[in-house]
Amino acid sequence: MSKPGILIISHGSPESEWMHWIDEAVAATSFPADLPVYSSYLDNVPGRLIQDGINELEHQGVTDLLVIPLFVSSGSTHIDEIGYALGIKEAPEKETDLEPFAITANVHFGYPVDDDEDIAHMIWDKIKHLSEDPAREVVLVVGHGSIHPGFLHRWVKGISSLSRRIGHVSGTAYADYALLNPDSLTLKTRKWSNRGYRVLVAPLFLSRGYFLNTVIPRRLEGLSYQYAGEALLPHPRLSHWMERQADLLLQQVNNSTGQERIRKQ
């Protein structure tokens, strides 16, 4: 008999506030009561790293890990290295110091945010108080991006699709995206403001930190824009996003278990 458990993985930070909002979002989830849950971090949180989560869940008898990668893009190199370390892929696409984890349970790997209805509503909720005349406004979604071509392609695919979804949610004239790496934020902000639109800058980051507080404002110096500087968290819809992920992964486990039973008959 299989026993599933949920392993949530996010990046981690030396800033306690960063983990506080992640932990609050996990605590607010309504996962099935019989599923053990462990929220782990890739780095910066000793005692709550990914291997700690694997060890704890397997100690509780978990045979199938439902892994929810709490990252905003599949273009993150961390998704690549975590997938490799969990045995999802034979080799990482980019060199990593992350060693394969000691793991005996079956791994069912979820998906990062990329483009999702819950996330689109979260982003608009964070900036809609800045809106005055949607017909003359542009939402500019800002993500981290990547210097590595394959990863950059995934970033662009996800954030461009997400920005279109935000356009439908917000009702603004346009919705566009910009990246910090390679930098397109300055260029796109200037382009839209020169066309006579109010630019509502919307960060695609889970929690506040250096990029929201320093990098984005610095690159926008001297330009015309509206910016609240708010991250996705806190917001109740992130808990809902995780619940939906868990449901999909649990279906995978149930389907594979059912197929195994049929083979044995």
matplotlib code that plots the C-alpha trace (Angstrom):
import matplotlib.pyplot as plt

x = [0.0, 1.3, 1.4, 1.8, 3.2, 3.7, 7.2, 7.1, 10.4, 11.2, 14.5, 15.0, 16.6, 18.6, 15.8, 13.3, 10.4, 10.9, 10.3, 7.5, 5.3, 6.1, 5.3, 2.0, 0.9, 1.7, -0.1, -3.2, -3.5, -6.3, -4.5, -6.2, -5.9, -4.1, -1.2, 1.9, 3.4, 6.9, 7.9, 11.6, 14.2, 17.0, 19.4, 19.8, 17.6, 19.7, 17.5, 14.8, 16.6, 15.3, 17.1, 15.6, 12.1, 12.8, 14.1, 11.1, 8.5, 10.1, 10.3, 6.6, 6.2, 5.7, 6.3, 5.3, 6.6, 4.3, 6.9, 5.6, 8.4, 7.4, 9.3, 7.9, 9.4, 10.6, 13.4, 15.0, 18.2, 17.1, 14.3, 16.9, 19.2, 16.5, 14.9, 18.3, 19.0, 15.6, 16.3, 13.8, 16.5, 19.7, 21.9, 21.4, 21.5, 23.7, 26.6, 25.5, 27.0, 23.8, 24.4, 21.7, 19.5, 19.3, 15.7, 13.8, 10.3, 8.8, 9.0, 6.1, 7.4, 5.0, 5.4, 6.5, 4.2, 5.0, 1.4, -1.5, -4.9, -4.3, -1.0, -2.5, -5.2, -2.5, -0.4, -3.4, -4.6, -1.2, -1.3, -5.0, -5.1, -2.7, -5.1, -7.0, -8.0, -7.5, -8.1, -4.9, -2.8, -0.3, 0.6, 4.3, 5.1, 8.8, 10.6, 14.2, 15.1, 18.3, 21.5, 21.4, 19.6, 17.6, 16.5, 15.8, 13.4, 11.4, 11.3, 10.0, 7.4, 6.0, 6.0, 4.7, 1.7, 1.1, 1.2, -1.5, -3.6, -3.2, -4.4, -7.7, -8.0, -7.1, -9.0, -6.1, -5.3, -2.2, -0.2, 3.5, 6.5, 10.1, 13.1, 15.9, 18.3, 18.9, 17.6, 14.5, 12.7, 14.0, 13.4, 9.8, 8.8, 10.1, 8.3, 4.9, 5.1, 6.3, 3.1, 1.0, 0.2, 0.5, 2.8, 1.9, 5.0, 4.1, 6.9, 6.8, 8.6, 7.3, 8.5, 10.1, 13.8, 16.7, 15.3, 12.0, 13.4, 16.6, 17.1, 13.7, 13.5, 17.1, 16.5, 13.4, 15.0, 14.0, 11.1, 7.3, 5.7, 3.6, 5.1, 3.8, 6.9, 4.7, 5.6, 3.1, 3.0, 1.1, -2.0, -4.5, -4.5, -1.0, -2.4, -5.0, -2.4, -0.5, -3.7, -4.4, -0.9, -1.3, -4.6, -2.9, 0.0, -2.2, -4.2, -0.9, -0.2, -3.7, -3.5, -0.1, -1.3, -4.4, -2.4, 0.0, -3.0, -4.3, -0.9, -0.8, -4.3]
y = [0.0, 3.4, 6.3, 9.7, 12.7, 16.3, 17.9, 21.6, 23.1, 26.8, 28.6, 29.9, 33.1, 34.4, 36.9, 35.5, 37.4, 35.6, 32.2, 33.6, 34.3, 30.9, 29.1, 31.0, 30.1, 26.4, 26.5, 28.0, 25.1, 22.5, 19.4, 16.0, 15.4, 12.0, 13.5, 14.3, 17.7, 19.1, 22.5, 22.5, 24.9, 24.6, 26.8, 29.2, 27.3, 24.7, 21.9, 22.4, 21.6, 19.2, 16.2, 16.9, 16.9, 13.6, 12.0, 13.1, 12.1, 8.7, 8.2, 8.6, 5.8, 7.9, 5.9, 8.5, 12.1, 14.7, 17.4, 21.0, 23.3, 26.7, 28.7, 31.3, 29.9, 26.6, 28.8, 28.8, 26.9, 25.7, 23.7, 21.9, 21.1, 20.0, 17.7, 16.2, 15.7, 14.1, 11.6, 13.1, 13.6, 11.8, 14.9, 18.6, 21.0, 23.3, 22.4, 22.2, 21.6, 19.9, 16.2, 13.5, 13.1, 9.9, 8.8, 5.6, 6.9, 7.4, 11.0, 12.8, 16.2, 19.1, 22.3, 25.8, 28.8, 29.8, 30.7, 30.2, 31.7, 32.0, 33.8, 36.2, 37.2, 37.5, 39.9, 42.1, 42.2, 43.6, 46.5, 47.2, 50.0, 51.9, 51.8, 54.9, 54.5, 50.9, 51.9, 54.0, 51.6, 48.8, 46.1, 45.4, 42.1, 41.9, 38.6, 37.7, 36.0, 34.1, 34.5, 30.9, 30.5, 27.4, 28.6, 32.1, 30.5, 28.9, 32.2, 34.0, 31.3, 31.4, 35.1, 36.1, 33.7, 34.9, 38.6, 37.9, 36.2, 39.2, 41.4, 39.5, 39.6, 43.3, 44.8, 47.1, 48.2, 46.0, 43.6, 43.1, 41.5, 42.6, 40.7, 41.9, 39.4, 40.3, 43.7, 44.8, 46.7, 50.2, 49.8, 48.5, 51.0, 53.9, 52.4, 52.2, 55.6, 57.3, 55.9, 57.7, 54.8, 54.7, 51.8, 49.6, 47.7, 44.2, 42.1, 38.3, 37.4, 35.3, 37.6, 41.0, 41.4, 43.0, 42.8, 44.5, 47.0, 48.0, 46.5, 47.4, 51.0, 51.6, 50.5, 52.7, 55.9, 58.9, 57.1, 57.5, 54.5, 53.3, 50.8, 49.4, 47.1, 44.3, 40.6, 37.8, 36.9, 37.2, 36.2, 33.3, 32.2, 30.8, 28.2, 27.4, 27.0, 24.5, 22.6, 22.2, 21.0, 18.4, 17.2, 16.6, 14.8, 12.6, 11.7, 10.5, 8.3, 6.9, 6.2, 4.5, 2.4, 1.4, 0.3, -1.7, -3.5, -4.4, -5.8, -8.0, -9.5]
z = [0.0, -0.9, 1.6, 0.1, 1.8, 0.7, 0.4, -0.3, -1.6, -1.7, -2.0, 1.6, 2.8, 5.7, 6.3, 8.8, 7.2, 4.0, 5.6, 7.8, 4.8, 3.2, 6.5, 6.9, 3.3, 4.0, 7.4, 5.7, 3.2, 3.4, 2.4, 3.1, 6.8, 6.3, 4.2, 6.2, 5.1, 5.3, 4.1, 3.2, 1.8, -0.7, 1.3, 4.2, 6.7, 8.6, 10.0, 7.4, 4.2, 1.5, 2.9, 6.3, 4.8, 2.9, 6.1, 8.2, 5.7, 5.1, 8.9, 9.0, 6.4, 3.3, 0.1, -2.4, -2.2, -3.7, -4.4, -4.8, -6.1, -4.8, -7.4, -9.9, -13.0, -14.6, -16.0, -12.5, -12.5, -9.0, -10.6, -12.8, -9.9, -7.5, -10.2, -10.7, -7.0, -6.6, -9.4, -11.8, -14.4, -15.0, -15.2, -14.6, -17.6, -15.7, -13.3, -9.7, -6.3, -5.2, -4.6, -5.2, -2.1, -0.1, -0.9, -1.2, -1.8, -5.2, -6.3, -8.0, -9.1, -9.5, -11.5, -10.6, -11.1, -14.7, -15.8, -13.5, -12.8, -9.0, -9.6, -12.1, -9.5, -6.8, -8.9, -9.9, -6.2, -5.2, -7.7, -8.5, -5.9, -8.1, -11.0, -12.0, -15.6, -16.9, -20.5, -20.3, -18.3, -18.8, -16.3, -16.6, -14.9, -13.7, -13.2, -12.4, -15.8, -16.6, -18.6, -19.7, -23.1, -22.3, -18.9, -20.4, -23.0, -20.1, -18.3, -21.3, -22.2, -18.6, -17.9, -21.3, -20.9, -17.4, -18.4, -21.0, -18.4, -16.1, -18.9, -19.0, -15.2, -14.8, -17.8, -18.5, -22.0, -22.2, -20.1, -20.8, -19.1, -18.4, -17.0, -14.7, -16.3, -19.2, -18.3, -20.3, -17.5, -18.3, -22.0, -21.7, -19.0, -21.2, -24.3, -22.7, -20.9, -24.1, -25.7, -23.1, -20.8, -17.0, -16.3, -13.3, -12.3, -10.9, -9.4, -9.9, -6.7, -3.8, -1.0, -0.4, -0.5, -2.3, -5.8, -4.8, -2.4, -4.3, -7.8, -9.4, -8.1, -9.1, -12.6, -12.9, -11.7, -13.7, -15.4, -15.1, -13.4, -10.5, -8.1, -4.8, -4.3, -3.0, -3.5, -4.1, -0.4, 1.8, -0.2, 0.4, -3.2, -2.9, -0.4, -3.0, -5.7, -3.5, -2.8, -6.5, -7.0, -4.3, -5.8, -9.2, -7.8, -5.6, -8.8, -10.3, -7.3, -7.3, -11.0, -10.8, -7.8, -9.7, -12.7, -10.5, -9.0, -12.5, -13.5, -10.4, -11.0]

ax = plt.figure().add_subplot(projection="3d")
ax.plot(x, y, z, "-o")
ax.set_aspect("equal")
plt.show()
